[in-house]
Amino acid sequence: MLRFLVLLVIIASTNFVVAGDKLPLRVLYLGNDLQRSSDFEKFLEEHFVFAMAQSHDAFAREVLVKQDIDVVVLDWSQRETNSKDAVSPLGDRETWSTPTVLLGSAGHLLSAAWEVAGGSG
């Protein structure tokens, strides 16, 4: 997973003006594993002007506005929920517009919760 984010940082750095040595993006990491969240928050803080980690179970959309978040990283494991009963921690698909990076099983679980084609297979 860290390799993916390193690649994301490299790609982003070719497309954005760098503020000092950090990319001028405000990133929110949503996950539930405390150690993994801490590791990702430290990693993201090294590369972006603002980064914070939060439990996706406790996530409230007000954080997006309050912290002026540009990108959300959702780390959602199938061990945390049954995909048939998955409820998106991001809320309803129709009201979500923040650019989002999906880690772990988040792609499958989010597509199942949002009833997006390609959610299984």
N, CA, C and O atoms as a GROMACS GRO file, in nm:
protein
  484
    1MET      N    1   0.081  -0.119   0.000
    1MET     CA    2   0.000   0.000   0.000
    1MET      C    3   0.086   0.127   0.000
    1MET      O    4   0.055   0.224  -0.069
    2LEU      N    5   0.193   0.124   0.077
    2LEU     CA    6   0.279   0.243   0.080
    2LEU      C    7   0.340   0.269  -0.056
    2LEU      O    8   0.361   0.385  -0.094
    3ARG      N    9   0.371   0.163  -0.130
    3ARG     CA   10   0.425   0.182  -0.265
    3ARG      C   11   0.327   0.257  -0.353
    3ARG      O   12   0.365   0.344  -0.432
    4PHE      N   13   0.198   0.223  -0.338
    4PHE     CA   14   0.095   0.292  -0.416
    4PHE      C   15   0.092   0.440  -0.382
    4PHE      O   16   0.084   0.524  -0.472
    5LEU      N   17   0.099   0.473  -0.253
    5LEU     CA   18   0.096   0.613  -0.214
    5LEU      C   19   0.221   0.687  -0.257
    5LEU      O   20   0.215   0.804  -0.293
    6VAL      N   21   0.336   0.619  -0.254
    6VAL     CA   22   0.459   0.681  -0.304
    6VAL      C   23   0.443   0.715  -0.451
    6VAL      O   24   0.480   0.823  -0.495
    7LEU      N   25   0.387   0.622  -0.527
    7LEU     CA   26   0.361   0.646  -0.669
    7LEU      C   27   0.264   0.764  -0.686
    7LEU      O   28   0.284   0.848  -0.774
    8LEU      N   29   0.161   0.770  -0.602
    8LEU     CA   30   0.066   0.880  -0.607
    8LEU      C   31   0.136   1.013  -0.581
    8LEU      O   32   0.108   1.112  -0.649
    9VAL      N   33   0.226   1.016  -0.485
    9VAL     CA   34   0.301   1.138  -0.453
    9VAL      C   35   0.387   1.180  -0.572
    9VAL      O   36   0.393   1.298  -0.606
   10ILE      N   37   0.453   1.084  -0.634
   10ILE     CA   38   0.539   1.114  -0.749
   10ILE      C   39   0.456   1.170  -0.864
   10ILE      O   40   0.493   1.270  -0.925
   11ILE      N   41   0.345   1.107  -0.894
   11ILE     CA   42   0.258   1.153  -1.001
   11ILE      C   43   0.203   1.292  -0.969
   11ILE      O   44   0.203   1.380  -1.054
   12ALA      N   45   0.158   1.309  -0.847
   12ALA     CA   46   0.101   1.438  -0.807
   12ALA      C   47   0.205   1.548  -0.813
   12ALA      O   48   0.172   1.662  -0.849
   13SER      N   49   0.328   1.516  -0.780
   13SER     CA   50   0.431   1.620  -0.778
   13SER      C   51   0.464   1.671  -0.918
   13SER      O   52   0.517   1.781  -0.932
   14THR      N   53   0.434   1.592  -1.019
   14THR     CA   54   0.458   1.638  -1.156
   14THR      C   55   0.344   1.725  -1.206
   14THR      O   56   0.358   1.793  -1.308
   15ASN      N   57   0.231   1.725  -1.134
   15ASN     CA   58   0.113   1.799  -1.179
   15ASN      C   59   0.078   1.918  -1.092
   15ASN      O   60  -0.010   1.997  -1.128
   16PHE      N   61   0.143   1.934  -0.979
   16PHE     CA   62   0.110   2.042  -0.886
   16PHE      C   63   0.235   2.123  -0.856
   16PHE      O   64   0.347   2.073  -0.862
   17VAL      N   65   0.213   2.249  -0.824
   17VAL     CA   66   0.322   2.333  -0.778
   17VAL      C   67   0.354   2.290  -0.635
   17VAL      O   68   0.264   2.280  -0.552
   18VAL      N   69   0.478   2.266  -0.607
   18VAL     CA   70   0.517   2.219  -0.475
   18VAL      C   71   0.536   2.338  -0.382
   18VAL      O   72   0.606   2.433  -0.415
   19ALA      N   73   0.472   2.332  -0.265
   19ALA     CA   74   0.485   2.435  -0.163
   19ALA      C   75   0.599   2.393  -0.071
   19ALA      O   76   0.580   2.308   0.016
   20GLY      N   77   0.717   2.453  -0.090
   20GLY     CA   78   0.833   2.405  -0.015
   20GLY      C   79   0.867   2.268  -0.066
   20GLY      O   80   0.886   2.248  -0.186
   21ASP      N   81   0.874   2.173   0.024
   21ASP     CA   82   0.902   2.037  -0.019
   21ASP      C   83   0.777   1.949  -0.007
   21ASP      O   84   0.786   1.827  -0.020
   22LYS      N   85   0.662   2.010   0.019
   22LYS     CA   86   0.538   1.934   0.033
   22LYS      C   87   0.437   1.977  -0.072
   22LYS      O   88   0.434   2.093  -0.116
   23LEU      N   89   0.354   1.883  -0.112
   23LEU     CA   90   0.247   1.914  -0.208
   23LEU      C   91   0.137   1.993  -0.139
   23LEU      O   92   0.104   1.965  -0.024
   24PRO      N   93   0.080   2.091  -0.207
   24PRO     CA   94  -0.019   2.178  -0.146
   24PRO      C   95  -0.159   2.117  -0.141
   24PRO      O   96  -0.256   2.177  -0.188
   25LEU      N   97  -0.169   1.999  -0.085
   25LEU     CA   98  -0.297   1.931  -0.071
   25LEU      C   99  -0.321   1.900   0.076
   25LEU      O  100  -0.228   1.877   0.153
   26ARG      N  101  -0.449   1.902   0.114
   26ARG     CA  102  -0.490   1.869   0.250
   26ARG      C  103  -0.558   1.732   0.242
   26ARG      O  104  -0.661   1.716   0.176
   27VAL      N  105  -0.499   1.633   0.311
   27VAL     CA  106  -0.540   1.493   0.296
   27VAL      C  107  -0.596   1.439   0.427
   27VAL      O  108  -0.540   1.460   0.534
   28LEU      N  109  -0.708   1.369   0.415
   28LEU     CA  110  -0.770   1.302   0.530
   28LEU      C  111  -0.765   1.152   0.505
   28LEU      O  112  -0.815   1.103   0.403
   29TYR      N  113  -0.705   1.077   0.597
   29TYR     CA  114  -0.699   0.931   0.590
   29TYR      C  115  -0.809   0.876   0.681
   29TYR      O  116  -0.815   0.913   0.799
   30LEU      N  117  -0.894   0.789   0.628
   30LEU     CA  118  -0.999   0.725   0.706
   30LEU      C  119  -0.974   0.575   0.712
   30LEU      O  120  -0.975   0.508   0.609
   31GLY      N  121  -0.953   0.524   0.831
   31GLY     CA  122  -0.931   0.381   0.852
   31GLY      C  123  -0.964   0.347   0.996
   31GLY      O  124  -0.994   0.437   1.075
   32ASN      N  125  -0.960   0.220   1.031
   32ASN     CA  126  -0.993   0.181   1.168
   32ASN      C  127  -0.881   0.110   1.242
   32ASN      O  128  -0.892   0.090   1.363
   33ASP      N  129  -0.776   0.072   1.175
   33ASP     CA  130  -0.662   0.009   1.241
   33ASP      C  131  -0.572   0.121   1.296
   33ASP      O  132  -0.515   0.198   1.219
   34LEU      N  133  -0.561   0.130   1.429
   34LEU     CA  134  -0.489   0.242   1.490
   34LEU      C  135  -0.344   0.253   1.446
   34LEU      O  136  -0.297   0.362   1.415
   35GLN      N  137  -0.272   0.140   1.443
   35GLN     CA  138  -0.131   0.145   1.404
   35GLN      C  139  -0.116   0.183   1.257
   35GLN      O  140  -0.032   0.266   1.221
   36ARG      N  141  -0.199   0.123   1.172
   36ARG     CA  142  -0.195   0.154   1.029
   36ARG      C  143  -0.230   0.302   1.005
   36ARG      O  144  -0.166   0.369   0.924
   37SER      N  145  -0.332   0.351   1.075
   37SER     CA  146  -0.370   0.491   1.063
   37SER      C  147  -0.256   0.584   1.103
   37SER      O  148  -0.229   0.683   1.036
   38SER      N  149  -0.190   0.551   1.212
   38SER     CA  150  -0.077   0.631   1.259
   38SER      C  151   0.036   0.631   1.156
   38SER      O  152   0.095   0.735   1.129
   39ASP      N  153   0.065   0.514   1.100
   39ASP     CA  154   0.171   0.502   0.999
   39ASP      C  155   0.137   0.585   0.875
   39ASP      O  156   0.223   0.655   0.821
   40PHE      N  157   0.012   0.576   0.829
   40PHE     CA  158  -0.028   0.652   0.710
   40PHE      C  159  -0.026   0.802   0.738
   40PHE      O  160   0.016   0.881   0.653
   41GLU      N  161  -0.071   0.842   0.856
   41GLU     CA  162  -0.071   0.984   0.889
   41GLU      C  163   0.072   1.039   0.886
   41GLU      O  164   0.095   1.147   0.831
   42LYS      N  165   0.166   0.966   0.944
   42LYS     CA  166   0.307   1.010   0.942
   42LYS      C  167   0.358   1.019   0.798
   42LYS      O  168   0.425   1.116   0.762
   43PHE      N  169   0.329   0.919   0.718
   43PHE     CA  170   0.371   0.918   0.579
   43PHE      C  171   0.313   1.037   0.502
   43PHE      O  172   0.386   1.107   0.431
   44LEU      N  173   0.184   1.059   0.517
   44LEU     CA  174   0.118   1.167   0.445
   44LEU      C  175   0.168   1.304   0.490
   44LEU      O  176   0.181   1.395   0.408
   45GLU      N  177   0.196   1.319   0.619
   45GLU     CA  178   0.248   1.445   0.671
   45GLU      C  179   0.382   1.483   0.609
   45GLU      O  180   0.415   1.601   0.597
   46GLU      N  181   0.459   1.383   0.568
   46GLU     CA  182   0.589   1.408   0.506
   46GLU      C  183   0.574   1.466   0.365
   46GLU      O  184   0.666   1.532   0.316
   47HIS      N  185   0.461   1.441   0.300
   47HIS     CA  186   0.447   1.475   0.159
   47HIS      C  187   0.342   1.580   0.127
   47HIS      O  188   0.341   1.634   0.016
   48PHE      N  189   0.253   1.609   0.221
   48PHE     CA  190   0.145   1.705   0.196
   48PHE      C  191   0.144   1.814   0.303
   48PHE      O  192   0.187   1.790   0.416
   49VAL      N  193   0.094   1.933   0.269
   49VAL     CA  194   0.096   2.044   0.364
   49VAL      C  195   0.009   2.018   0.487
   49VAL      O  196   0.032   2.075   0.593
   50PHE      N  197  -0.092   1.931   0.473
   50PHE     CA  198  -0.176   1.894   0.587
   50PHE      C  199  -0.220   1.750   0.570
   50PHE      O  200  -0.259   1.709   0.461
   51ALA      N  201  -0.213   1.674   0.678
   51ALA     CA  202  -0.263   1.537   0.677
   51ALA      C  203  -0.315   1.503   0.815
   51ALA      O  204  -0.258   1.543   0.917
   52MET      N  205  -0.424   1.430   0.818
   52MET     CA  206  -0.477   1.383   0.945
   52MET      C  207  -0.542   1.248   0.923
   52MET      O  208  -0.589   1.217   0.813
   53ALA      N  209  -0.544   1.167   1.029
   53ALA     CA  210  -0.608   1.036   1.024
   53ALA      C  211  -0.726   1.037   1.120
   53ALA      O  212  -0.723   1.101   1.225
   54GLN      N  213  -0.828   0.963   1.081
   54GLN     CA  214  -0.949   0.954   1.162
   54GLN      C  215  -1.013   0.818   1.138
   54GLN      O  216  -0.999   0.760   1.030
   55SER      N  217  -1.082   0.769   1.238
   55SER     CA  218  -1.157   0.644   1.223
   55SER      C  219  -1.272   0.667   1.125
   55SER      O  220  -1.346   0.764   1.138
   56HIS      N  221  -1.287   0.576   1.027
   56HIS     CA  222  -1.397   0.598   0.934
   56HIS      C  223  -1.532   0.572   0.999
   56HIS      O  224  -1.635   0.619   0.951
   57ASP      N  225  -1.533   0.497   1.110
   57ASP     CA  226  -1.659   0.476   1.181
   57ASP      C  227  -1.707   0.605   1.249
   57ASP      O  228  -1.827   0.625   1.267
   58ALA      N  229  -1.614   0.691   1.286
   58ALA     CA  230  -1.648   0.816   1.354
   58ALA      C  231  -1.649   0.935   1.260
   58ALA      O  232  -1.668   1.048   1.304
   59PHE      N  233  -1.629   0.912   1.131
   59PHE     CA  234  -1.619   1.020   1.034
   59PHE      C  235  -1.747   1.101   1.023
   59PHE      O  236  -1.857   1.045   1.015
   60ALA      N  237  -1.732   1.233   1.024
   60ALA     CA  238  -1.844   1.325   1.001
   60ALA      C  239  -1.802   1.418   0.888
   60ALA      O  240  -1.690   1.470   0.889
   61ARG      N  241  -1.890   1.440   0.793
   61ARG     CA  242  -1.857   1.522   0.676
   61ARG      C  243  -1.815   1.664   0.709
   61ARG      O  244  -1.748   1.729   0.630
   62GLU      N  245  -1.854   1.711   0.825
   62GLU     CA  246  -1.817   1.847   0.864
   62GLU      C  247  -1.665   1.865   0.867
   62GLU      O  248  -1.615   1.976   0.850
   63VAL      N  249  -1.592   1.756   0.888
   63VAL     CA  250  -1.445   1.760   0.890
   63VAL      C  251  -1.392   1.807   0.755
   63VAL      O  252  -1.292   1.879   0.750
   64LEU      N  253  -1.457   1.768   0.647
   64LEU     CA  254  -1.412   1.806   0.512
   64LEU      C  255  -1.409   1.958   0.497
   64LEU      O  256  -1.314   2.014   0.443
   65VAL      N  257  -1.513   2.022   0.545
   65VAL     CA  258  -1.522   2.167   0.534
   65VAL      C  259  -1.434   2.234   0.638
   65VAL      O  260  -1.359   2.326   0.607
   66LYS      N  261  -1.444   2.188   0.761
   66LYS     CA  262  -1.370   2.249   0.872
   66LYS      C  263  -1.219   2.247   0.845
   66LYS      O  264  -1.150   2.345   0.873
   67GLN      N  265  -1.169   2.136   0.792
   67GLN     CA  266  -1.025   2.122   0.767
   67GLN      C  267  -0.989   2.153   0.621
   67GLN      O  268  -0.872   2.143   0.584
   68ASP      N  269  -1.086   2.191   0.540
   68ASP     CA  270  -1.063   2.225   0.399
   68ASP      C  271  -0.990   2.112   0.326
   68ASP      O  272  -0.887   2.134   0.261
   69ILE      N  273  -1.043   1.991   0.337
   69ILE     CA  274  -0.981   1.870   0.283
   69ILE      C  275  -0.994   1.865   0.130
   69ILE      O  276  -1.101   1.888   0.075
   70ASP      N  277  -0.882   1.833   0.064
   70ASP     CA  278  -0.878   1.820  -0.081
   70ASP      C  279  -0.898   1.676  -0.127
   70ASP      O  280  -0.963   1.652  -0.229
   71VAL      N  281  -0.842   1.580  -0.052
   71VAL     CA  282  -0.843   1.439  -0.092
   71VAL      C  283  -0.868   1.352   0.032
   71VAL      O  284  -0.812   1.378   0.139
   72VAL      N  285  -0.951   1.250   0.016
   72VAL     CA  286  -0.975   1.153   0.122
   72VAL      C  287  -0.914   1.020   0.080
   72VAL      O  288  -0.932   0.975  -0.034
   73VAL      N  289  -0.842   0.956   0.172
   73VAL     CA  290  -0.790   0.822   0.151
   73VAL      C  291  -0.873   0.730   0.239
   73VAL      O  292  -0.868   0.740   0.361
   74LEU      N  293  -0.950   0.640   0.176
   74LEU     CA  294  -1.036   0.548   0.250
   74LEU      C  295  -0.972   0.411   0.251
   74LEU      O  296  -0.948   0.350   0.146
   75ASP      N  297  -0.944   0.362   0.370
   75ASP     CA  298  -0.884   0.229   0.390
   75ASP      C  299  -0.989   0.146   0.462
   75ASP      O  300  -1.015   0.166   0.581
   76TRP      N  301  -1.048   0.051   0.390
   76TRP     CA  302  -1.163  -0.022   0.441
   76TRP      C  303  -1.142  -0.170   0.414
   76TRP      O  304  -1.136  -0.211   0.298
   77SER      N  305  -1.130  -0.249   0.518
   77SER     CA  306  -1.102  -0.391   0.505
   77SER      C  307  -1.229  -0.474   0.507
   77SER      O  308  -1.325  -0.442   0.577
   78GLN      N  309  -1.230  -0.582   0.428
   78GLN     CA  310  -1.345  -0.672   0.428
   78GLN      C  311  -1.361  -0.742   0.563
   78GLN      O  312  -1.469  -0.792   0.594
   79ARG      N  313  -1.256  -0.745   0.642
   79ARG     CA  314  -1.267  -0.804   0.777
   79ARG      C  315  -1.356  -0.720   0.867
   79ARG      O  316  -1.407  -0.768   0.967
   80GLU      N  317  -1.374  -0.593   0.830
   80GLU     CA  318  -1.452  -0.501   0.914
   80GLU      C  319  -1.602  -0.513   0.892
   80GLU      O  320  -1.680  -0.471   0.978
   81THR      N  321  -1.645  -0.567   0.779
   81THR     CA  322  -1.787  -0.570   0.750
   81THR      C  323  -1.818  -0.678   0.646
   81THR      O  324  -1.730  -0.721   0.572
   82ASN      N  325  -1.940  -0.721   0.642
   82ASN     CA  326  -1.988  -0.811   0.538
   82ASN      C  327  -2.025  -0.723   0.418
   82ASN      O  328  -2.104  -0.630   0.433
   83SER      N  329  -1.970  -0.752   0.301
   83SER     CA  330  -1.991  -0.665   0.186
   83SER      C  331  -2.139  -0.650   0.150
   83SER      O  332  -2.179  -0.547   0.096
   84LYS      N  333  -2.220  -0.751   0.180
   84LYS     CA  334  -2.364  -0.741   0.151
   84LYS      C  335  -2.433  -0.641   0.243
   84LYS      O  336  -2.534  -0.582   0.207
   85ASP      N  337  -2.376  -0.623   0.363
   85ASP     CA  338  -2.436  -0.532   0.460
   85ASP      C  339  -2.358  -0.401   0.471
   85ASP      O  340  -2.383  -0.322   0.562
   86ALA      N  341  -2.264  -0.378   0.380
   86ALA     CA  342  -2.176  -0.262   0.390
   86ALA      C  343  -2.254  -0.132   0.375
   86ALA      O  344  -2.337  -0.116   0.285
   87VAL      N  345  -2.225  -0.040   0.465
   87VAL     CA  346  -2.280   0.095   0.459
   87VAL      C  347  -2.160   0.188   0.444
   87VAL      O  348  -2.068   0.184   0.526
   88SER      N  349  -2.161   0.269   0.344
   88SER     CA  350  -2.047   0.355   0.316
   88SER      C  351  -2.019   0.451   0.432
   88SER      O  352  -2.110   0.521   0.476
   89PRO      N  353  -1.895   0.454   0.481
   89PRO     CA  354  -1.860   0.553   0.583
   89PRO      C  355  -1.857   0.695   0.527
   89PRO      O  356  -1.848   0.792   0.602
   90LEU      N  357  -1.864   0.708   0.393
   90LEU     CA  358  -1.862   0.838   0.328
   90LEU      C  359  -2.002   0.895   0.307
   90LEU      O  360  -2.017   1.010   0.265
   91GLY      N  361  -2.103   0.816   0.337
   91GLY     CA  362  -2.241   0.861   0.317
   91GLY      C  363  -2.293   0.820   0.180
   91GLY      O  364  -2.239   0.728   0.118
   92ASP      N  365  -2.395   0.886   0.136
   92ASP     CA  366  -2.459   0.853   0.008
   92ASP      C  367  -2.373   0.895  -0.110
   92ASP      O  368  -2.309   1.000  -0.108
   93ARG      N  369  -2.372   0.811  -0.213
   93ARG     CA  370  -2.294   0.837  -0.334
   93ARG      C  371  -2.334   0.968  -0.400
   93ARG      O  372  -2.248   1.042  -0.448
   94GLU      N  373  -2.461   0.997  -0.403
   94GLU     CA  374  -2.511   1.116  -0.472
   94GLU      C  375  -2.458   1.245  -0.411
   94GLU      O  376  -2.452   1.348  -0.479
   95THR      N  377  -2.420   1.241  -0.286
   95THR     CA  378  -2.376   1.363  -0.218
   95THR      C  379  -2.225   1.369  -0.196
   95THR      O  380  -2.175   1.463  -0.134
   96TRP      N  381  -2.153   1.270  -0.245
   96TRP     CA  382  -2.008   1.266  -0.226
   96TRP      C  383  -1.938   1.323  -0.348
   96TRP      O  384  -1.960   1.276  -0.459
   97SER      N  385  -1.853   1.424  -0.329
   97SER     CA  386  -1.783   1.484  -0.443
   97SER      C  387  -1.634   1.505  -0.418
   97SER      O  388  -1.565   1.558  -0.505
   98THR      N  389  -1.584   1.465  -0.303
   98THR     CA  390  -1.443   1.483  -0.270
   98THR      C  391  -1.360   1.375  -0.340
   98THR      O  392  -1.394   1.257  -0.331
   99PRO      N  393  -1.251   1.413  -0.408
   99PRO     CA  394  -1.163   1.311  -0.468
   99PRO      C  395  -1.119   1.211  -0.361
   99PRO      O  396  -1.082   1.249  -0.250
  100THR      N  397  -1.124   1.082  -0.396
  100THR     CA  398  -1.102   0.977  -0.297
  100THR      C  399  -1.010   0.869  -0.352
  100THR      O  400  -1.027   0.824  -0.466
  101VAL      N  401  -0.913   0.828  -0.269
  101VAL     CA  402  -0.824   0.716  -0.301
  101VAL      C  403  -0.872   0.599  -0.216
  101VAL      O  404  -0.892   0.613  -0.095
  102LEU      N  405  -0.890   0.482  -0.278
  102LEU     CA  406  -0.941   0.365  -0.208
  102LEU      C  407  -0.829   0.265  -0.185
  102LEU      O  408  -0.757   0.228  -0.278
  103LEU      N  409  -0.814   0.222  -0.059
  103LEU     CA  410  -0.711   0.123  -0.023
  103LEU      C  411  -0.779  -0.002   0.033
  103LEU      O  412  -0.893   0.002   0.078
  104GLY      N  413  -0.706  -0.113   0.029
  104GLY     CA  414  -0.760  -0.238   0.082
  104GLY      C  415  -0.878  -0.282  -0.001
  104GLY      O  416  -0.872  -0.280  -0.124
  105SER      N  417  -0.984  -0.323   0.064
  105SER     CA  418  -1.104  -0.369  -0.004
  105SER      C  419  -1.203  -0.257  -0.027
  105SER      O  420  -1.318  -0.282  -0.062
  106ALA      N  421  -1.160  -0.135  -0.008
  106ALA     CA  422  -1.250  -0.020  -0.015
  106ALA      C  423  -1.322  -0.010  -0.149
  106ALA      O  424  -1.440   0.026  -0.153
  107GLY      N  425  -1.255  -0.042  -0.258
  107GLY     CA  426  -1.319  -0.036  -0.389
  107GLY      C  427  -1.439  -0.128  -0.398
  107GLY      O  428  -1.546  -0.089  -0.444
  108HIS      N  429  -1.419  -0.252  -0.355
  108HIS     CA  430  -1.528  -0.349  -0.358
  108HIS      C  431  -1.639  -0.311  -0.261
  108HIS      O  432  -1.757  -0.312  -0.296
  109LEU      N  433  -1.600  -0.276  -0.138
  109LEU     CA  434  -1.700  -0.245  -0.036
  109LEU      C  435  -1.777  -0.118  -0.069
  109LEU      O  436  -1.898  -0.111  -0.047
  110LEU      N  437  -1.708  -0.018  -0.120
  110LEU     CA  438  -1.775   0.106  -0.154
  110LEU      C  439  -1.869   0.087  -0.273
  110LEU      O  440  -1.980   0.140  -0.275
  111SER      N  441  -1.824   0.011  -0.372
  111SER     CA  442  -1.911  -0.011  -0.487
  111SER      C  443  -2.034  -0.093  -0.446
  111SER      O  444  -2.143  -0.073  -0.501
  112ALA      N  445  -2.019  -0.185  -0.350
  112ALA     CA  446  -2.134  -0.262  -0.302
  112ALA      C  447  -2.229  -0.170  -0.223
  112ALA      O  448  -2.350  -0.174  -0.244
  113ALA      N  449  -2.173  -0.087  -0.134
  113ALA     CA  450  -2.257   0.002  -0.054
  113ALA      C  451  -2.327   0.106  -0.139
  113ALA      O  452  -2.442   0.143  -0.112
  114TRP      N  453  -2.260   0.154  -0.242
  114TRP     CA  454  -2.316   0.257  -0.329
  114TRP      C  455  -2.389   0.197  -0.449
  114TRP      O  456  -2.441   0.270  -0.534
  115GLU      N  457  -2.394   0.064  -0.457
  115GLU     CA  458  -2.462  -0.007  -0.566
  115GLU      C  459  -2.413   0.039  -0.702
  115GLU      O  460  -2.492   0.071  -0.791
  116VAL      N  461  -2.278   0.042  -0.716
  116VAL     CA  462  -2.213   0.081  -0.840
  116VAL      C  463  -2.182  -0.046  -0.918
  116VAL      O  464  -2.138  -0.145  -0.859
  117ALA      N  465  -2.204  -0.047  -1.049
  117ALA     CA  466  -2.172  -0.162  -1.133
  117ALA      C  467  -2.026  -0.200  -1.114
  117ALA      O  468  -1.940  -0.112  -1.104
  118GLY      N  469  -1.997  -0.328  -1.109
  118GLY     CA  470  -1.860  -0.375  -1.091
  118GLY      C  471  -1.828  -0.402  -0.946
  118GLY      O  472  -1.711  -0.421  -0.912
  119GLY      N  473  -1.927  -0.406  -0.862
  119GLY     CA  474  -1.905  -0.425  -0.720
  119GLY      C  475  -1.871  -0.567  -0.680
  119GLY      O  476  -1.837  -0.591  -0.564
  120SER      N  477  -1.880  -0.660  -0.771
  120SER     CA  478  -1.843  -0.797  -0.737
  120SER      C  479  -1.788  -0.864  -0.863
  120SER      O  480  -1.807  -0.817  -0.975
  121GLY      N  481  -1.719  -0.974  -0.839
  121GLY     CA  482  -1.668  -1.045  -0.955
  121GLY      C  483  -1.524  -1.078  -0.947
  121GLY      O  484  -1.470  -1.138  -1.040
   0.00000   0.00000   0.00000
